[in-house]
């Protein structure tokens, strides 16, 4: 049986961390070890770890806050399992997560598995495409297949392809692309984890973001610009600039800057797509 290490990036959320740990412990196939990397929380997380004395939990508290990608890399470097399954502390695994991913690696020369998810607050299942071995076009044309909690990958490959700690957004998408160089990446369309969307934090962050800061949120796209091609690159950048545009105060300023950076065609396409999606969701909610 393959040994699976679960790496949990944690910060300041003891209640969520406890639920995350409980979801790992309830797996139909148990984890070999659970590694909790605390990003120098101001709240003491040790009492949460102490609630599970019979579990093989390795708790690392960093002495300096260096971000979630750094926490994941710390976990990768100390993991001793054959595979690593990631979990953010505000998300939760569904019971068959590890079992399903172990079955998925038999699909042929698989270096990593991604999976669908269910939104914790609404129960919505994010099913982007059917289960398949991913092609490069799948990552070029889609902004999101899953977050890092949806990633299950070989430990020896991850040790070569660590998370890029310079990226503010898209660090998961970036590593998915790099994992493709080492073998097949399989996508499982079955929802295998619960994603906590956190509407209030999204609203607050969208309103606070300044146009001058948007460039750093495009760094993952800039990093892979040649691989993406200009058309897909501009669409990805436009999606960053126009994300939650309806929540932002200076809407026309954001649209103008998006046209300047990504061009009119990409800006128009993303705007129309966003409007149609909101209309569709509004109509669905009224029925």
Helices and strands as residue ranges (DSSP letters): E 4-10, H 14-25, E 33-38, H 46-50, E 57-61, H 68-78, E 83-88, E 92-93, H 97-104, G 105-107, E 110-119, E 125-126, E 132-133, H 136-141, G 148-150, E 152-154, H 155-158, H 171-179, G 180-182, E 184-195, H 199-208, G 211-218, H 219-223, H 225-228, H 230-241, G 245-247, H 251-262, H 264-286
